[in-house]
Amino acid sequence: MEIIPGVFMISSAVFYQYLIAESGDLTLIDTGLPNNATNIVDYLSQKGFKLDQVKRILITHADADHYGSVNDLLEMNPSIRVMASQIEADAMRAGKRSSRELKGESFSNLAHKAGAPVINVRPTQVDEILQPGQVLPFLNGLEVLDTKGHTPGHISFYSATTGVLFSGDSIAISNKELHPSSGTNTWDEELAKASYEKELALKPKYICGGHGFYQ
């Protein structure tokens, strides 16, 4: 799905990744679970792109369903630069499935723990630490937003000129409704709500979430 010219959504079940194509270079936002690399490469091919055009991967947070396929993509294209916030980068480099401990015994957390043996997240390189307020040279300026709450180092990316917000899991999208991250997989619900309100105050035209899309 092409959201606006040069911005694409890659979907696999309930997991969404995003692609920015500018001047022949590609930027990938999140990679999905381990073993999702083939899905990404197939999508690139369908759109007439090649993996060697991917110059960088931006990671919103270090949950396994967001960075799990980074290593597989790097094995196919070692020149890709991986970027994340400091806290999330530390978890990725350690090969953790998340940057925070899951709380409680909810169904989603139990499912996560049960699936842990088959979610083979390996230590993953991060080449650049992203800072809130930093503006990346894509989409006429893609700002790094501090959207901690879902995880302690969660970041989002916002292009004011296009109105595109890549929100990761800081905004829950369900049945065309928006909610802040909450529940036992949320590190800090109060901070999550503040991040959610901050993002909505930007009045984005397109919200590109980790598990849904809204416009």
C-alpha contacts under 8 A as a table, 3 or more apart, distances in Angstrom:
res1	aa1	res2	aa2	distance
1	M	8	F	5.54
1	M	9	M	5.24
1	M	10	I	7.03
2	E	5	P	6.62
2	E	6	G	7.17
2	E	7	V	5.78
2	E	8	F	4.33
2	E	9	M	6.37
3	I	6	G	7.93
3	I	7	V	5.60
3	I	8	F	5.63
3	I	9	M	6.94
4	I	7	V	5.40
4	I	8	F	7.43
6	G	19	L	7.86
6	G	20	I	5.67
6	G	21	A	4.84
6	G	22	E	6.55
7	V	18	Y	7.16
7	V	19	L	5.65
7	V	20	I	4.70
7	V	21	A	6.41
8	F	18	Y	5.61
8	F	19	L	5.01
8	F	20	I	6.57
9	M	16	Y	6.70
9	M	17	Q	5.96
9	M	18	Y	4.63
9	M	19	L	6.43
10	I	16	Y	5.67
10	I	17	Q	5.02
10	I	18	Y	5.78
10	I	19	L	7.48
10	I	40	I	7.09
10	I	43	Y	7.06
11	S	14	V	7.10
11	S	15	F	5.84
11	S	16	Y	4.58
11	S	17	Q	6.40
12	S	15	F	5.27
12	S	16	Y	6.45
12	S	39	N	7.58
14	V	211	H	5.40
14	V	212	G	7.39
15	F	32	G	6.28
15	F	65	D	7.41
15	F	210	G	6.08
15	F	211	H	5.12
15	F	212	G	7.81
16	Y	32	G	7.08
16	Y	209	G	7.08
16	Y	210	G	5.11
16	Y	211	H	5.62
16	Y	212	G	6.92
17	Q	28	L	7.33
17	Q	29	I	5.85
17	Q	30	D	5.44
17	Q	31	T	5.95
17	Q	32	G	6.70
17	Q	210	G	6.82
18	Y	28	L	5.83
18	Y	29	I	5.07
18	Y	30	D	7.06
18	Y	208	C	7.76
19	L	26	L	6.73
19	L	27	T	5.69
19	L	28	L	4.68
19	L	29	I	6.28
20	I	26	L	5.59
20	I	27	T	5.00
20	I	28	L	6.50
20	I	138	F	7.92
21	A	24	G	6.48
21	A	25	D	5.80
21	A	26	L	4.67
21	A	27	T	6.59
22	E	25	D	5.39
22	E	26	L	6.52
22	E	138	F	7.50
24	G	53	Q	6.79
25	D	53	Q	5.30
25	D	54	V	6.17
25	D	55	K	6.37
26	L	53	Q	5.58
26	L	54	V	4.36
26	L	55	K	5.85
26	L	56	R	7.20
27	T	54	V	5.79
27	T	55	K	6.11
27	T	56	R	5.18
27	T	57	I	5.91
27	T	58	L	7.43
28	L	31	T	7.42
28	L	54	V	7.04
28	L	56	R	6.38
28	L	57	I	4.72
28	L	58	L	6.22
29	I	57	I	5.67
29	I	58	L	4.73
29	I	59	I	5.95
29	I	60	T	7.47
30	D	57	I	6.70
30	D	58	L	6.05
30	D	59	I	4.91
30	D	60	T	6.61
30	D	66	H	5.04
30	D	67	Y	5.82
31	T	36	N	7.09
31	T	37	A	7.29
31	T	40	I	7.83
31	T	59	I	7.94
31	T	65	D	7.49
31	T	66	H	5.39
31	T	67	Y	5.24
31	T	68	G	6.48
31	T	69	S	5.40
31	T	70	V	6.21
32	G	36	N	5.97
32	G	64	A	7.36
32	G	65	D	4.53
32	G	66	H	4.45
32	G	67	Y	5.90
32	G	68	G	5.76
32	G	69	S	6.11
33	L	36	N	5.71
33	L	64	A	5.80
33	L	65	D	4.03
33	L	66	H	6.24
33	L	67	Y	6.72
33	L	68	G	4.41
33	L	69	S	5.81
33	L	119	I	7.64
34	P	37	A	7.41
34	P	64	A	7.46
34	P	65	D	7.36
34	P	67	Y	7.83
34	P	68	G	4.24
34	P	69	S	4.48
34	P	72	D	7.82
34	P	119	I	6.63
34	P	120	N	6.79
34	P	121	V	6.83
35	N	38	T	6.90
35	N	68	G	7.67
35	N	69	S	6.06
35	N	72	D	7.50
36	N	39	N	5.32
36	N	40	I	6.56
36	N	68	G	7.88
36	N	69	S	5.83
37	A	40	I	5.09
37	A	41	V	6.17
37	A	69	S	5.58
37	A	70	V	7.83
37	A	72	D	6.18
37	A	73	L	5.98
38	T	41	V	5.08
38	T	42	D	5.99
39	N	42	D	5.15
39	N	43	Y	6.21
40	I	43	Y	5.11
40	I	44	L	6.26
41	V	44	L	5.07
41	V	45	S	6.26
41	V	50	K	7.55
41	V	51	L	6.47
42	D	45	S	5.09
42	D	46	Q	6.24
43	Y	46	Q	5.03
43	Y	47	K	6.40
44	L	47	K	5.24
44	L	48	G	6.27
44	L	49	F	4.80
44	L	50	K	6.02
44	L	51	L	7.04
45	S	48	G	4.98
45	S	49	F	5.27
45	S	50	K	6.20
46	Q	49	F	7.45
49	F	53	Q	7.05
50	K	53	Q	5.57
50	K	54	V	7.55
51	L	54	V	5.47
51	L	76	M	7.83
51	L	77	N	6.88
52	D	55	K	7.44
52	D	77	N	6.10
54	V	57	I	7.80
54	V	80	I	6.41
55	K	79	S	7.08
55	K	80	I	4.88
55	K	81	R	6.25
56	R	80	I	5.04
56	R	81	R	4.50
56	R	82	V	5.68
56	R	83	M	7.34
57	I	80	I	7.03
57	I	81	R	6.25
57	I	82	V	4.84
57	I	83	M	6.11
58	L	82	V	6.22
58	L	83	M	4.96
58	L	84	A	6.11
59	I	62	A	7.22
59	I	66	H	6.99
59	I	67	Y	6.59
59	I	82	V	7.59
59	I	83	M	6.18
59	I	84	A	5.12
60	T	66	H	7.43
60	T	84	A	6.69
60	T	85	S	7.92
60	T	154	H	5.71
60	T	155	I	5.06
60	T	156	S	5.92
60	T	167	S	7.64
60	T	168	G	5.58
61	H	66	H	6.77
61	H	67	Y	7.63
61	H	84	A	7.27
61	H	85	S	7.78
61	H	88	E	5.57
61	H	99	S	7.81
61	H	151	T	7.02
61	H	153	G	6.76
61	H	154	H	4.96
61	H	155	I	6.75
61	H	168	G	7.46
62	A	66	H	6.46
62	A	67	Y	6.07
62	A	88	E	5.07
62	A	89	A	7.22
62	A	91	A	6.40
62	A	92	M	6.02
62	A	96	K	7.84
62	A	97	R	6.91
62	A	98	S	5.17
62	A	99	S	5.86
63	D	66	H	5.48
63	D	67	Y	6.56
63	D	68	G	7.82
63	D	97	R	5.47
63	D	98	S	4.37
63	D	99	S	7.00
64	A	67	Y	5.48
64	A	68	G	4.79
64	A	96	K	7.87
64	A	97	R	4.83
64	A	98	S	6.41
64	A	119	I	7.48
64	A	121	V	6.61
65	D	68	G	5.67
66	H	69	S	7.95
66	H	210	G	7.72
67	Y	70	V	5.59
67	Y	92	M	7.86
68	G	71	N	7.42
68	G	120	N	7.95
68	G	121	V	5.79
69	S	72	D	5.30
69	S	73	L	6.35
70	V	73	L	5.25
70	V	74	L	6.16
70	V	124	T	7.19
71	N	74	L	4.96
71	N	75	E	6.17
71	N	122	R	7.54
71	N	124	T	6.29
72	D	75	E	5.18
72	D	76	M	6.67
73	L	76	M	5.22
73	L	77	N	6.08
73	L	78	P	7.79
74	L	77	N	4.79
74	L	78	P	4.55
74	L	79	S	7.31
74	L	80	I	6.44
75	E	78	P	5.78
77	N	80	I	6.16
81	R	126	V	7.41
81	R	127	D	5.77
81	R	128	E	7.52
82	V	125	Q	7.00
82	V	126	V	4.92
82	V	127	D	5.23
82	V	128	E	6.51
83	M	89	A	7.88
83	M	126	V	5.71
83	M	127	D	5.95
83	M	128	E	4.80
83	M	129	I	5.83
83	M	130	L	6.39
84	A	88	E	6.33
84	A	89	A	5.57
84	A	126	V	6.90
84	A	128	E	6.74
84	A	129	I	5.39
84	A	130	L	5.46
84	A	155	I	7.99
85	S	88	E	5.46
85	S	89	A	5.85
85	S	129	I	5.22
85	S	130	L	4.87
85	S	131	Q	6.42
85	S	153	G	6.10
85	S	154	H	7.31
85	S	155	I	6.94
86	Q	89	A	5.03
86	Q	90	D	6.18
86	Q	129	I	5.66
86	Q	130	L	7.18
86	Q	153	G	7.05
87	I	90	D	5.25
87	I	91	A	6.67
87	I	99	S	7.03
87	I	152	P	6.96
87	I	153	G	5.09
88	E	91	A	5.19
88	E	92	M	6.25
88	E	98	S	7.99
88	E	99	S	5.84
88	E	152	P	7.84
88	E	153	G	5.56
88	E	154	H	7.17
89	A	92	M	4.97
89	A	93	R	6.01
89	A	126	V	6.08
89	A	129	I	7.36
90	D	93	R	5.20
90	D	94	A	6.28
90	D	99	S	7.89
91	A	94	A	5.12
91	A	95	G	6.24
91	A	96	K	5.31
91	A	97	R	7.69
91	A	98	S	6.51
91	A	99	S	5.18
92	M	95	G	5.02
92	M	96	K	6.00
92	M	97	R	7.87
92	M	98	S	7.94
92	M	122	R	7.99
92	M	123	P	5.91
92	M	124	T	5.27
92	M	125	Q	7.21
92	M	126	V	7.56
93	R	96	K	7.81
93	R	123	P	4.76
93	R	124	T	4.80
93	R	125	Q	5.73
93	R	126	V	6.96
94	A	122	R	7.81
94	A	123	P	5.06
94	A	124	T	7.31
95	G	121	V	5.72
95	G	122	R	4.60
95	G	123	P	3.65
95	G	124	T	6.26
96	K	99	S	6.96
96	K	121	V	6.80
96	K	122	R	7.60
96	K	123	P	7.42
97	R	121	V	6.37
98	S	101	E	7.18
99	S	151	T	6.54
99	S	152	P	7.10
99	S	153	G	7.81
100	R	151	T	6.33
100	R	152	P	7.16
100	R	187	W	6.59
101	E	187	W	7.77
102	L	109	N	6.54
102	L	184	T	6.32
102	L	185	N	5.26
102	L	186	T	7.61
102	L	187	W	7.66
103	K	109	N	7.64
103	K	184	T	4.91
103	K	185	N	6.34
104	G	109	N	7.39
104	G	184	T	5.97
105	E	109	N	5.98
105	E	110	L	5.94
105	E	184	T	7.93
106	S	109	N	5.20
106	S	110	L	6.10
106	S	184	T	6.80
107	F	110	L	5.12
107	F	111	A	6.01
108	S	111	A	5.05
108	S	112	H	6.06
108	S	185	N	7.98
109	N	112	H	4.88
109	N	113	K	6.19
109	N	184	T	7.49
109	N	185	N	7.01
110	L	113	K	5.09
110	L	114	A	6.02
111	A	114	A	5.00
111	A	115	G	6.01
112	H	115	G	5.19
112	H	116	A	6.09
113	K	116	A	5.05
114	A	117	P	7.26
115	G	118	V	5.66
115	G	119	I	6.27
116	A	119	I	5.07
116	A	120	N	7.44
117	P	120	N	6.74
126	V	129	I	7.44
130	L	134	Q	7.05
130	L	144	V	7.29
131	Q	134	Q	5.54
131	Q	144	V	6.68
132	P	143	E	7.72
132	P	144	V	4.95
132	P	145	L	5.01
132	P	146	D	5.18
132	P	155	I	7.55
133	G	143	E	6.10
133	G	144	V	5.41
133	G	145	L	6.23
133	G	146	D	7.90
134	Q	143	E	5.78
134	Q	144	V	5.38
135	V	141	G	5.72
135	V	142	L	5.31
135	V	143	E	4.30
135	V	144	V	6.19
136	L	141	G	5.65
136	L	142	L	4.90
136	L	143	E	6.18
136	L	144	V	7.58
137	P	140	N	6.47
137	P	141	G	5.15
137	P	142	L	6.42
138	F	141	G	5.29
138	F	142	L	5.59
139	L	142	L	6.02
139	L	159	S	6.10
139	L	161	T	7.48
139	L	162	T	7.08
140	N	159	S	7.00
140	N	161	T	6.55
141	G	159	S	5.90
141	G	160	A	7.53
141	G	161	T	7.77
142	L	157	F	6.02
142	L	158	Y	5.30
142	L	159	S	4.62
142	L	160	A	7.62
143	E	157	F	5.44
143	E	158	Y	5.13
143	E	159	S	6.36
144	V	155	I	6.59
144	V	156	S	5.94
144	V	157	F	4.85
144	V	158	Y	6.76
145	L	155	I	5.43
145	L	156	S	5.01
145	L	157	F	5.85
145	L	158	Y	7.23
146	D	153	G	7.62
146	D	154	H	6.71
146	D	155	I	4.97
146	D	156	S	6.72
146	D	195	S	7.52
147	T	153	G	7.58
147	T	154	H	5.40
147	T	155	I	5.00
147	T	156	S	6.22
147	T	170	S	6.45
147	T	192	A	7.16
147	T	195	S	4.82
147	T	196	Y	7.51
148	K	151	T	5.74
148	K	152	P	5.10
148	K	153	G	5.34
148	K	154	H	4.62
148	K	155	I	6.62
148	K	170	S	7.61
148	K	191	L	6.39
148	K	192	A	6.25
148	K	195	S	6.63
149	G	152	P	5.86
149	G	153	G	7.90
149	G	154	H	7.03
149	G	170	S	7.22
149	G	181	S	7.39
149	G	186	T	6.44
149	G	187	W	5.63
149	G	188	D	4.77
149	G	189	E	6.03
149	G	190	E	7.22
149	G	191	L	4.69
149	G	192	A	3.76
149	G	193	K	7.51
149	G	195	S	7.08
150	H	154	H	6.76
150	H	169	D	6.71
150	H	170	S	5.91
150	H	181	S	5.77
150	H	182	S	7.40
150	H	185	N	7.15
150	H	186	T	4.38
150	H	187	W	5.26
150	H	188	D	6.53
150	H	189	E	7.33
150	H	192	A	5.80
151	T	154	H	5.33
151	T	186	T	6.45
151	T	187	W	5.18
151	T	188	D	7.49
152	P	187	W	6.58
152	P	188	D	7.83
154	H	170	S	7.50
155	I	167	S	7.66
155	I	168	G	7.68
156	S	165	L	7.30
156	S	166	F	5.63
156	S	167	S	4.80
156	S	168	G	6.32
156	S	170	S	7.76
157	F	165	L	5.81
157	F	166	F	5.04
157	F	167	S	6.64
158	Y	163	G	7.26
158	Y	164	V	5.90
158	Y	165	L	4.45
158	Y	166	F	6.28
159	S	162	T	5.62
159	S	163	G	5.64
159	S	164	V	5.35
159	S	165	L	6.46
160	A	163	G	5.00
160	A	164	V	7.08
160	A	204	P	7.77
162	T	205	K	7.80
163	G	203	K	7.64
163	G	204	P	4.70
163	G	205	K	4.81
163	G	206	Y	6.18
164	V	204	P	5.99
164	V	205	K	6.12
164	V	206	Y	4.85
164	V	207	I	6.29
164	V	208	C	7.32
165	L	204	P	6.14
165	L	205	K	7.85
165	L	206	Y	6.05
165	L	207	I	4.95
165	L	208	C	5.88
166	F	207	I	6.17
166	F	208	C	4.66
166	F	209	G	6.09
167	S	170	S	5.69
167	S	171	I	6.19
167	S	207	I	6.60
167	S	208	C	5.89
167	S	209	G	5.02
167	S	210	G	7.07
168	G	171	I	7.08
168	G	208	C	7.30
168	G	209	G	4.86
168	G	210	G	4.51
168	G	211	H	7.90
169	D	172	A	6.27
169	D	181	S	6.81
169	D	209	G	6.21
169	D	210	G	5.41
169	D	211	H	7.35
170	S	180	P	6.38
170	S	181	S	5.58
170	S	192	A	6.69
170	S	195	S	7.09
170	S	196	Y	6.39
170	S	209	G	7.93
171	I	178	L	6.57
171	I	179	H	5.87
171	I	180	P	5.02
171	I	181	S	5.82
171	I	196	Y	6.10
171	I	209	G	6.68
172	A	178	L	5.71
172	A	179	H	5.01
172	A	180	P	5.79
172	A	181	S	5.79
172	A	209	G	7.32
172	A	211	H	7.46
172	A	212	G	7.56
173	I	176	K	6.43
173	I	177	E	5.70
173	I	178	L	4.90
173	I	179	H	6.59
173	I	209	G	7.07
173	I	211	H	6.92
173	I	212	G	5.26
173	I	213	F	6.79
173	I	214	Y	7.12
174	S	177	E	5.26
174	S	178	L	6.64
174	S	212	G	7.00
176	K	214	Y	6.55
179	H	196	Y	7.63
180	P	192	A	6.12
180	P	193	K	5.31
180	P	195	S	7.95
180	P	196	Y	5.32
181	S	186	T	6.25
181	S	189	E	6.92
181	S	192	A	5.79
181	S	193	K	7.09
181	S	196	Y	7.84
182	S	185	N	7.13
182	S	186	T	5.33
182	S	189	E	5.63
182	S	192	A	7.31
183	G	186	T	5.59
183	G	189	E	7.58
184	T	187	W	7.65
186	T	189	E	6.12
186	T	192	A	7.63
188	D	191	L	5.51
188	D	192	A	6.08
189	E	192	A	4.80
189	E	193	K	6.10
190	E	193	K	5.27
190	E	194	A	6.40
191	L	194	A	5.02
191	L	195	S	6.15
192	A	195	S	5.14
192	A	196	Y	6.13
193	K	196	Y	4.99
193	K	197	E	6.19
194	A	197	E	5.19
194	A	198	K	6.12
195	S	198	K	5.04
195	S	199	E	6.21
196	Y	199	E	5.24
196	Y	200	L	6.26
197	E	200	L	5.16
197	E	201	A	6.09
198	K	201	A	5.18
198	K	202	L	6.90
199	E	202	L	5.43
199	E	203	K	7.40
199	E	204	P	7.81
200	L	203	K	5.30
200	L	204	P	6.85
204	P	207	I	6.54
205	K	215	Q	5.68
206	Y	213	F	7.51
206	Y	214	Y	5.86
206	Y	215	Q	4.61
207	I	213	F	5.79
207	I	214	Y	5.03
207	I	215	Q	6.24
208	C	212	G	6.78
208	C	213	F	4.96
208	C	214	Y	6.71
209	G	212	G	5.01
209	G	213	F	5.58
209	G	214	Y	7.91
